[in-house]
Amino acid sequence: MTSVRGAVGEVRGGPSSAGPTGLKEVLVVVHSTVYGQRLHDVHPLLDADPRVRVRFTVAPHAFNRGATAHIRRINGPVLPWAEAVRRRFDLVLAAGSRGLDRVHGPTVRLPHGAGHIKLSPTGVGAGRTVAGLGPEYVVWDGRLVPAAYALAHEDDRVELGRGCPEALPIAEVVGDGCYDRIAAALPDRERYRAALGLRPDEQLVLVCSTWGGGSLFARLDAVLPRLAAELPRRGYRTALLVHPNVSAVHGSRQVRARATAAARGAVTVVGPEEDWRPLLVAADFVIGDHGSVTLYGTMTGAPVLLAAYPHREVNPRSPGALLARTAPALSPVLPLTAQLTRAARQYRRAEYAAIAARISSEPGRFDRRMRRLLYRVLELDEPSWAPGTPALPLPAPLRPAAGSGARTEGTGGGPGGRSPVTPRRGPRSGTVVG
């Protein structure tokens, strides 16, 4: 493990965090916007407890632009990194490893995405571990150092055993907070669609990209012009979700400008600070890649098409790899509306539900199991009230795409008068919650 990717070190001597006597001090380490969003499913489990004080810090990271703004949006008290590493805490929460060798306190480590899809950038060929589950993420100077590693699925525990068997004693399967919140929102899908400003006759096509050279974003200039040229404005809305790491590097303004230019104003670009989960609940089609958002799309009943998939960068045993073997690839030559029609016609809910079931093996139980783990590390009794799955907040209306409604080819809303494609759907609730 390198010095910048080490997990938290052992609790060392020095002054403890200054504060009221008897308070348990918790530090939430936010490396990036994505990590902060992930941890936002966890630290609220402690917020109502008067015995606990929760504070935040931004750790060194290549993609930490926007992390401070995320903490401010949730009104979190911020400790400068230089101060945070001088104090000692009763619990440290983190969804990444970088820089945590300098933090004092027992750490509960979480994944920052679904399904452990990607392979680690380190190593060669068969020597590559799964990102997040190799020794470089949890071992420091030959010592296993996190207090606990909270995993979403029993498959993740098996994968950890392959990559870092010495970490198995600290692994605990707690489920997936995003999974539970999406599942709870699906029965109220129409409320989320109405909040987004979608009409009953509109189909929402959600285009989502992870980051990196193999992502859909790397092919944006090929994908978005087709959406602009082939999807009718009447009957369709198209929204683009780009991984916040891309905005951290290029800036939200440049990402929005590039997407708007490529799509000729026909796509609504969703900012990195916005919650993507309500859009996924509302979507009628998902066009994606090997990112977590595309994988979560298997929960929703929306047909999925893959516009990019770098197989050599993907864990072949992951649910993401199974999705790549199941979902149709977006063809660069076939008409787009014909591909949506075919994807809807060939969609088999049971196949996608089986993929979604590999995201969490504790569906509906994340808050309960996660809180139990946190209080065990804090050495406190749990509060008397039972935690419940918080509802996803209703989203703000989608910003109108530039020039929306200007192109109305034919008489039925589609090219040549064709009507918009209507996905074939089964029941929206109860399928994957288990």
N, C-alpha and C positions, 0 to 999 in steps of 0.2 A: 504494500500500500504506500503510495507516495504521500509526501507531506501535505499536499493540497487536497487529497481525496480521503484522508483518514477519517475514521469514525471517532466519536468522542472518546477522549482518554479517560483514565481512571480519575476518580474524584481526588484531587490533590489538596494540600493544605493551603491556607490563606484565608482572608476574610470572607465570611459568607455575605450573601446579598443583604444590604442594609434595608430594614423595613420593620414594621410593627412586630413585636415579639410574638412568636408562635405561628406566624403566617408561613405557609409553604410557598416557596418561590418557584415559579415555572417560567422557563425561557422558551419561546417559540422562535426557532431559527428559520428565517425565510431567505432562501437562496435566490429565488426568482418569483415572478408572478405566478407561474404554474405551481410551484411548490407551496406558495402562500395560499392559493386557491384550494389545494389539496388539504392543507392543514386546517383550513376553515371548517372542515367537517369534523375536526377533532377538538380544538381548544374550546369551542363553546360548551363542551361537556363539563368544563370546569368553571365557567364564568359565574354561575349563580352561587358558588360555594364561598361563604365569607371566610373560610379558613385558608383560601388559596389566592395568591396574587399572580396574574399572568402578564408577562411583558414580552416584547418582541425585539428582535434585532435582525439586521440584514447582513448576511455573511458574504465574504468575497466569492464572486462567481462571475463567469463570463457573460451570463445572461441576467444579471441582477438589476438591470435598468427596468424601472417600473415596480420593483419590489417595495420600495418605501411608499410609493403612491398607493399600492395595494393595502398596506398596513394602515395608512391614514384613512382610506375609504371605510375600513371597518372600525375606525376610532381606537386603534390599538396603541398603547403607550410604547414608545420606542426607546431602547437603549442603544447608544452608539456601539458599534462592534468593539472598538478599543476598550470600552467600559465593560461590555458583556464578558469579555474574555478574562477580566480581572476578578470577576465575582464567582461565587459558587451557588448552584441551584439544586433544588430538591428533585427537579424533573426537567429534562430538556426534550423538546419535541422537534423532530426534523424529518423532512422528506428527501434529504440529500446528505452527502457525506463531506463535501468539500469544506476544509477549514475547521472541522469540528474537533480535531485533535487539540485545539487550543481552548475548548470550552470545558468548564468544570461542572460535572453533574451527571447522574445516570440518564442515559438517552433511551427514548423509545423512537425507533426508526420506522418509517413508513415508506411504502412505494409512492411514487408520484404519478403513476399512470396505471392502466389496466392491463392485466394479462401477461406482464413481463414479456412483451413482444420482441423487443430489439436485443440484438447481441451487443456485448460490450465493445467499445471502439478499440480496446487494448487486446493483445493476443493475435494469433494468426491461425486461420483454418480451424481445425478441431480444438485448438487450444483456447478459443474465444469462449468466455463465459457469457451467461445471460446478464444483460445490464441490470445492475442492482443486486445481483445474487452471487457475485464472485467475491473472493477474499479481499480484493482491492477496495471493496465498499464497507467491510465490517471488521477488518483486522488492522491493527496498528502496531508496528514494531514487534510483530509476532504474537500479539495478544488480541484475543477476542474481547472487544470493548463495549458494544452496546449492551444495555440492560435487557432489552427485548427488541425483537424484530417482528412487527405486526404485519402479517400477510393476509391476502384476501381469499386465497383458495388453497386447498390441500395440494393441488398440483404445484403451487409455488413452493411449498415445503419440500416436495420431491425434487424440484429443480434446485433449490438451495442445497439439498443433500448432494447433488451432483457437483455443484460448483464450489461449495464451501461447507463440507460436512461438519466441521468443527462449530458451525453456527447453529446447528439443529437444536441444541439444548435451549437456545434463547428464542427460537421461532415460535410464534403463537398465531394461529389463524383466527382472525376477528371479523372477516368479511370486508365489504367495500362500501364506503359511505355514498359515493356517487351512484353506484348500482341501486342502493336502497332508495335514494331520493328520486331517481328517474322512475323506478318501478312504482313508487307511491304516487307519482304525478300522472302516470299514463291514463288512469281512469278519468282524469280531469283535462284530457288533451284539448277539448274544445275551448276551455277557458283560456288556455295558453295561446291557442291560435287566435282567439278573439283579442287578447291583450296585445298580440303582435300586429294586429290590424289586418289579419287575413280574412278575406271573404269566404263564405262556405264553398264557393265554386273555384277557389284558387288552390293550386297545388304548390306547396313549398318545396323547392329543390335546395337541399343544404349541401354545399360544397365545403369539405373540411380537409385541412392539410396539417400534417405534422411539420417538423423542421428537418433540414438536412438535404443533401444532394439527391436522395432517392424519393423525396416527398412530392406530393402533388404541386406544392408551391414552385418547385423547380421546373414544372411543366405548365405553369400558370398561363404563359403566353400562347400555349397551344389549346388549353381547355376553355378558358374564358371567352375567347372570340367565338368559339362554336356555340356556347350557351347564348351569347348575344345574337348570333345570326340565325340560330335554328329554333330556339324556344320562343313562342309567341309571348308578348307582354300581357295579352289578355288571357287570363286563366292560369298564369304561372307567376310566382315570385321566386327569385333566386337570391340566396344569402351565402356569403363566404366567411368561413371561420378559418383563421390562420393561427397556428401555434404562437403563443406570446413570445417564444424565443426569437422568432423572426423579427417581431417588432422591437425586441430588445437590442437587436443588432442594427437594423435598418431604420428604426423609428416608425411609429404608427402612421405618421403623415406620408412617408414614402411608400409604405405598404399599401395604404389606401389609394394613393395616386397611381401606383402601378396597376392595381387591380381595376380601378375605374377606367383607366386608359385601355387596358386589354379587353375589358368587357363593354367598352363604349358606353359606360354608364348604366348598363343593364343589370348590374349586380349590386346588392346592398352589402357593404363590407362591415362586419361586426368587429368592434374594437376588442383588443386583448383584455380589457378590464371587465367586459361584460360576461355574465354567466351563460355559458353555451348550452347548458342542459335543457332549459325551456325550449330552445330552438330545436333541439334534437327530438324532444317530445312532440313538437308540432309538425315535424318534417313529414313529407309524403314520399320523398326519395332522398337518399344519401349518396353522394359521389365523393369518394374518399381515397385513403391510402392505408399505410400500415400504422397509423396513429391510433391513440386510445379512443378518440371521439368516434371514429369509424367503427371500432369494435363495440362500443356502447350502443351504436345504432342497431346492432342485432337484437336488442331488447324491444324495439319499438314497433315492429311490424312494417317498417318502411323498407322497400327493396333497396339493396346496396349495390352500387357499381364501383369498381376499383379503377381509378384513373392512373395510379402508379403503385407499384409494389416491388421493392428491391429485395428479392427473395434471399440473396446472400447476406443481407443485413438483419434477417428475421430469424428468431428462434424457431426451428422447424417443429418443435413440440408445443408451441403456444397456440391459444385459441385464435390469434391473429393469422397464423399460418393455415389453420383450418378454414378461416373465413376466406383466405385467398384461394383455397381449393373449392369453395362453394359459390362465392359471388361472381357474377360475370365481370369480365374486364371491359372497360370502356373502349370501344373501337374507334380509331382515328378516322375511319372512312365511312362507316355505316351512319345513316341519318340518326340524329340524337333522339328524336321523338320515337322512332322505331325501336331504339334500344331501351328506352324507358318502358314502352309498351311490352316488349319481350321480357324485361326484368320483372314487371308486375305480373305477367301471365305465368312465368315460371317460378315465381316466389313460392317457397314451401316453408310455412311458418315453423314447422317442427324442426327443420334443419337449422334455422337461425336460432331458435330457442335453445337447442343443444349447444350451440357456440356460446350464447349468452350465459348459459348455466356454468360455464367454465371461468367466468369472471369472478364470481363469489360462490363459495361453498357454505356461506352463512347468510343466506338472503334474509333481509329484514331484521338482522340481529347485530348489525355493526355497532350502533350506539351503545347497546347493552354490553357487548363484549369488550369494546374499546374502553368504555368507562371503567369496567372492572380491572382491566390491565393498568390503566393510569393510576387508579387509587391504590393498587397493589404496590406500584413503584413508589408512590408518595407515602406509603405506610399510613394511610388514613382509611377509616370506614367510609363506604359509599354513602351518599345522601339517601334519605328515605324515599324520595320520589323516583319513579322509574323513568329512564330517558325514553323519549319517543323520537321517531324519525321526523325531522323538521320538513315542512312543505317547501318546495322550491318557490321562491318569490315569483310573482307574475312579472314578465318582462315588459320593458318599454316598447312602444310600437316600433316596428322596423322603419328605418329611414327610407323614404321613397327613393328608388333608384333613379338616377338622372334620366329624364326623358321617359319615365315609365308611362305606359299607356299610349305612347306615340305611334307604335307600330302595331297595326291590327290587320295582318294579312288575312285574306279570305273572309268568310262570313261566319265561321264557327269558332274563331279564336285561335286556330292553329294554322300552320303553313298549308296553303291550298284549301282552306276551309275546314281542316280537321279540328276536332275538339280536343281539349287537354286530356292527357292520359289519366285515368283513375286507377290508383293501385288497388289490387285485390287484398282485402284485409280480413284477418280473423279477429277474434275478441282482443281488445287492447289490455285487459287487466287479467291478472291471475295466471298468465301463461308461464312467466319465468320467475315469479316471486318464490314459489315453493314453500 
